[in-house]
Amino acid sequence: MSGLLTKAEYQSIASALEFPTNALINGKFMAAKSGKTFDTVNPANGSVIAQVASCDTDDVDLAVAKAREAFERGVWSKMHPSDRKKTMIRLVKLLKRHRNELAVLESVESGKPILDCSTVDLPETMHCLEWHAEAADKLYDQIAPSSDDALGLIVKEPLGVVACVLPWNFPLMMLAWKIGPALAAGNSVIVKPAEQTSMSALRVADLAIEAGVPPGVLSVVPGLGETAGQAIGMHPDINAVSFTGSTEIGRRFLEYSARSNLKRIVLECGGKNPCVVLEDAENLDHVAEHVAQAVFWNMGQNCTSNSRLIVHEKIKDDLLERVLAKTNDWRTGYPLDPANKLGAMVTLEHFDKVMGFIETGKKEGASVARGGAAIENGGGYYIEPTIFDGVKADMTIARDEIFGPVLSVISVANTEAAVEAANDTCYGLQASVFTSHLKTAHRVSRAIQAGTVTVNCYGEGDITTPFGGYKMSGFGGRDNSLMAHDQYTETKTIWIDLGDDEVDAEVD
């Protein structure tokens, strides 16, 4: 817990917060043109924090017009890449200076534990922005192999106006994952944060202006999905939308693209991720620690949550006992208390949804090995870490993405059955495999249909590795790594004839 403040210190910061509630367009905060607002609620106690501007088509039109104007003027798009880098590094320095404020703002609005916000989300956000900034002046174009009488240049150019539609589970990290490469490539960027968690994106954009990002280059339009989100999806002058969220909403953005200008759509959607533990897995205490981390981190509100534990029948009982013991370490409670590893569900609606899945699991015959109930805590939306044993492949909790602190334990007889169970889903975002044999690790990780497969650990790789999914978990590009820059650029071929016209004339 090095670097953490005390509960009292975090509460003091929270009490002094100035909440950003208006849209930030063309470098200025402004109310929605309609004057409408929506409530943003503190999940820890159900109280209204503030009213946030509810943007719609008119506000999106303004943001796009200013973004296009900035792009065409070249104040960012034609800036030397090293100067874009320096500006983004200044933003990172400002984030570091305001890191405690941002961590508390995110915790208060999302219900995330301050432990995660301070030690994971903020450091990862800053690292991501810095990494992509540093890449801005180090990415080279290419020359095609050709004969001496021609030169083929393969160059990357910024798309133009890019929209980033964010989820509510990792507001700051997902903001960085998207704006980092998009800005580094020279685009103008419009961010539509999730309506549940708008304020941290607004604060970061404000700091970006302070860092020197020109007006119009980075705007934030808070609003509802059916208004601001749809307006972005249908806008004829947006070149691409990068979306992270549910598969249902991802489908809508594909429809919006088809109905408008065929803008590029990059999707990172849901997951029903397996943790496969084979009979030869070693150190079950280590395995159990990763199993608990994989399903309970961020209250299970994580696209890569390993919510299915697929384990060989011979070691299932032993491993389950150890997972139950590790679960005791996951204390749930007030998010601004750094002693708590779990906070509150993001909204009452989501709390009800997760509790509904738990009740369905009970009705369909799964056995509750731990938890399974709500926690009464000052009007907040808290759920016990829950583990179901005896789960069958056709049960709802084994098939649907719950997005809560709920683990389904599925027993299998051999490795082949484990791989079959792992792939028995419409999703394919992440998977974990535990085995002591190198050949088995290679074979099983290749056989599992997922964008990321970790071996003998839970994780998502790091900033250097591409992140995205198979099947209904998404497509169109990858977050993280240098590949993330590709989805925000156009590839152009420039073919130059170098032939000697005079020599050609003599030959003729």
N, C-alpha and C positions, 0 to 999 in steps of 0.2 A: 504493500500500500504506500510505497514511497511517493512523495509528492502530493499526496491527498491532504485536503483540509479536513477540519472537524465538521460534524453535523451542524454545530452552532455557526461556524463560519460560512458554510454553504447556505444556511437559512438567512444569514445576514446579507449575503450577496443577492439572494432571491428577493428579499424585501426591498432592495434598492434598485431592482431592475427597471429599466425604461423599455417598455415593450414596443417594438416596431410593428405597426399595424397597417400602414398604408402601402400601396404598391410602390415599387421603385422603377420608374420609367424615364429613360433619357437622363439619368443622373439625378432625378428629383423624386422625393416622396410625394405621392398624391393619392387622394381618395378615389374610389371607383367612380366613374362618370355617373353611374346610376345613383350613387350615394348609399348603396346597399352594403351591409356588413353581415358577417356570420360570427357566432361565438367560437372562441377557442377555449377548451376546457382542460383543467388540471386533473389528470386521471387519478392522482393520489387521493383526492377528496371530492371530486365531482363538481368543484366550484368553477365558475366562469372566470377566466383570466383576463380576457379583453375581447373587443370586437374588432375583427380583421376585415379589411376592404374586400368585398366580394366582386371581383372583376368579371366582366363578361366580354362579348364580342367587341364593343367599342374600345375597351381598354387594350385588348389583344391587338386590335387594328392599329392603335397608336404605338404600342410597343414594337410591332413589326415594322411599321413605317420608319420609326426612328432607328431601329436596328439596320434596316436596309440602307437608309441614308448614311449611317456611320460606315457600313461596309463599303458602299460605293465611293465614299470620300477617301477611304483607305487609311483612316486615322489609326486603325488597328490591323486591318487585313494586309495593308502594304507596309506596316511598320517592320523594321528589321527584326528577324526572329530573336536576336539577342536582346533587343529592347523590350519585346514582349516578355521574354524571360525575366528581365530585371523587374518589370512591373509586377509580375506574378509572385516573384520572390518577396517583394515589398508587402504584398498581401499576406503571404505566409508569416512574415514577421509581425504584422498587425494581429493576425489570428493568435500567434503565440502570446502577444502582450495582453490579449483579451480572452485567453483560454478559459479562465475560471468563470467569467461571465457567460461565455458561450456554452460551456458545459452545463451550467445551472439552467440557462434558458432552455436548452434541449431537454434536460431532465424534467423541468417543470411542465413543459408542454406535452411531452411524449410519455411520461411515466417511467422512462428508462432509469435504471439505478445510476446514481452519480458516479459510482465506482467504474462503470463501463464508459460513461460519457467522458470522464477525466482521464482514464488510463488507456482507453481503446479508441473511442470515436474521435476525439480531438487530435491525438497524436497521429492517427491514421489519415485524418482529413488533411492535416498539414503536410504529412509526408507525401501523400498523393499529389497535391497541388505542386509541391516543390519538385517532385520527380518528373512530372509532365512539363513543368516549366523548363527544367534543365534539358529536356529532350528537344525543346523547340528549335535550338540552333545546332542540333547534332544529327538531325535526320536528313540524309542525302537523297537526292533524286538519282535516277539511273540513266545509263546509256545502253542502248540495245546493241547486241552484236550485229554488225553490218559490214558491207564492203567499204573500200576506201572512197567510193564516190557518193556515199550517203552518211548521214548522221541521224540516228534515231534517239530522241530524248523522251524519257518517260518521267513526267513531272507530276507532283501533287499540288493541288490548289485547294484553298478553303471552299467549302460548299456555299457559304453565304450566310443565311439566317438559320440557325439551329434552335430548336425548342427541346428543352429537357423537362420531362414530366416525372416528378419524384415520388417515391413511396414514403410512408410515415414511419417505417420501422428503423431506418438509419438515415435520418434527414440530412445530417452534415456529411457523413461518409458518401452517400449516394450523390449529393451535390458535387462533391469533389471528384468522384469517379467520372462524372459527366462533363462538368465545366472545365476540368483540368485539360484533357486532350482537345476539347472543342475550342477553348480560348487559345491554347498553345498553337493550334493550326491556323489561327487568324480569323475565325468566324465571329459573327455577332451572335450572342446567345440570349435566349429568353427562357427563364425558369418558371415552371408552374409547380410550386410545392404542393404536397398533400394538404388538404384543408385542415387536417388535424394538427399539422406541424408546420406552420408557415413562417414562424418568426425567426428561426435561426437562419434560414436562407435570406430573409430580408436584411438581417444584421450583417451577414457575410457580404452581401452585395453592397451595402453601405460602406463597409471597410474596403471593398474593391475600388470604389470611387475615390476614397481617401488615398489608396495606394497609387492611383493614377490611371486606372482603366477608364478610357474616354466615355463620355455620355453616349448612351445608345448601344454600347457594346455588350453590357450585361444588365438585363432588366429582370425583375421578378414580378409576376402577376399572380397574386394569390386568388383563389376562387374555387368554386365547386367544379366537379368533373363535368357535369352536364352543361355548364356555361363556359367557363374559361377553358376547360379541357377540350370540349368539343370545338370551340372557336379556334384553338390551336390546330387541332387535327384537320379541320376543314379549310384552313387559311391557304389561299393560293400562292402566297409569297414566302412561305416557310419551306426551306429546302429539305429539312430532315427533322424527325422527331425521335428522340431517344427516350424510351419509356421503361421504367421498372415498376412492376406492380402485379396485379392479378391477371390471370389468363383471360378472364372475361373482358376486362378493359383493354387488354392487348388486342383482342379481336376487333374491338371498336376502332382502334387507331388504324388497323389495316383497312377497315371499311371506309373510314374518313379519307384515307389516302386514295383509295380507288374512286371515291366520289369527287375528289378535288383534283389536285395537280400531280398525282402519283409521287408524292414526296417520299423520300427514303424513310423507312420505319425500322428502328432497332428495338427489339423486344427482349427483356429479361423478365420472365413471368414466374409462375409458381413452381413448386417442387414437392415431391413426396419421397424424400431421400432415404436410401437404405444405409444402415451400418451393418456390414456383413462380418460376423465373427466366426471363423472356421475352427474346426476341432483342434488344430495344431497351434492356435493362438497362444502366445506366451505372456506371462505376467498379467493375469486377469485383473489385478488391482489397477494397473496402468490402463488397460482396456476400459474398465468401469469408469475411470476418471474422464476419459475421452467421450464415452457414451453419455455421461451426465452433462458434460460441457456442450456436446453437440445438440442435445434436445432442449436444454433449459436456458442456454445463453439467450439474453434479451427476451426472457419469458416465452421462448419458443417462437417468437414473432420474427422469424428468420427464414428466408427462402431456401437456405441450405440446411435447415434443421434436419438432423438425422432422426426423424420421427418414427422410423421403423427399425427396430433391432432384430435382425435376421441372424439367428445364432444356432449353431449345431446342437442337436438335442442332448448330446452327452455332456456338454458343459453349460447348458442353459441355466440350470438351477444354481450352480456355483456362481456364474457370472451375475445372475439376477440378484443374488444375495449381496454381492459386492456393489452393484449399482444402487441398490436400496440404501446401503450404508453411505455411499458417496452423496446421495441425494440429501442427506442430513446437513451437508455443508452449504446447501443452497437455501439460505435464509431469505424469506420474503418479507417485505415491509416498506416503510416510508422511503421513497426514492432518494431523498437528499441525505439519508443516513449512509455513510460509506461502509458501514458494517453489513449492509444488505446486498446480496448478489442478485436478487430478483425484485422488480418493482411492480407496477400496475399494468394491466391491459390498457391499450391506448384509448379506448372509448367504452362506454356502457354497451353500445351495440355489439362491439367485438367481444366483450366479456360474455354477453348472452350467447353469442355464436359459439364460442369455445365451450361454455358450459353445456350447450345443446349437444355438441359432439360427445362430451363426457357422458351425458345421460344416454345417448344413443349407444355408446359402447357398452354400458351396463345392460341395456335392454337386449342387445344382440348377443349377449352371453359371455363377453370378455370378463375376466376376473380383475378387480381392482387390487393391485398389490400395494399401492400407496397412493394417498391423496384422494382426488376425486371430488373435492368440495371447494366452495368459495371461502375466502377469508374475510371476516368482518373487520374492517380497519378504517374507521373515520369516514365512511362514505366512498372510499376508493374502490377500484375495480381489480381486486386481487384474487388469484386462483392458486391453490396448492399445486406444487409439482406433482404430476400424476403419472402413474405407471400402470399399464394394463398388461396382464399376462394371459396366455391362452388365446391370443388373437389369431383369427383365421383370415386367409387372404381375401375372402369376399366380404368381410365386415367393413362397415363405413369408415371406421377409424383407421383401417389399413389401406384405404383407397383415396380418401379425400384429404386435401391439405387442411389441417386444423389450424395452424398458425398460432399455437399456444403451447404451454408447458406440458405436453401429453406425449408419452412414449408408448408405442405398441410393440410388444415382444412376440415374435413369430419364430417358432421352432422348426428346424429343417433337419433332414436325415443325412445329407451329404453336400458336397461342394456344388454339384450340378443343380440340385434343388435350390441352393442358396442363390446362385446366379439367376435362375429362372424367377425366383421370388423377387429379387432385386429389380429385374427388368419388367416385372408385371405391374406396370404403371404407365399412364399417359405422359408422365413427366420424365425429365432426364437432366437435372441440374448438377447434383453433387452426389457422391457416394464415398463411403469409407470401407476399407477392407483390412481385417486383422488376420495375419497368418505369419508363421515363422519360416516358411519356405519361399525362397526367392522365385522359383519357377511358378509356384502357385500364385504369388503376388502378381507377377507379370500376366499370367494367363487370365486370372479373374478380373484384374483391372482393365484388361483389353476387352473382355467379354461384357462388362457392365456398360450400359448405354447411358453415359452421363458426361457432361462437359468437363467436370473435374472429378478425379478419383484420387483419394488420399490413401496411403498404405501405412498401417500401424500408427495412425493418428487421425484426428479430425481437423479439417481446415479447408481453406479456400485458395491455397497457394498464397502468393503475395503480389505486390504491385508489378512484378516483372512477368507474371504468368497471366495469360488471357482467361477471362471469366465469362461464362455463358453456358447455355444449355442445349440439350438435344430435345427432340420431339416438341411437346407443348410447353416446354420451359423457355422457349424463345429462339430467335434467330435474327439474322440481319447484321450481326457484328458482335464484338466482344468488348467488355469493359476490361480495364487494366492492361498492362504490357504496352509495347509499342503498337500492337495491333489495334488498340483503342483509337489511335489517330486515324486509321484508315476509314472508319465509318463517318468521320467528319471532314473528309477530303474527297475531291474528284481526281481521278487519274486521267491525265491527258498525254497523248502521243504527239510529239512534234517531229515531223520527218523533213529533213533538210537535204536537198539535192546538192551534192558537192562535185558533180561531174564537170569536166572541163569542156565548155561549149565550143571553144576554138578547135580543140583536138577532134571533137565529134564532127565538126564541119569539114575538117581535112579528110577524115576517114570517109565521109559521105562522098 
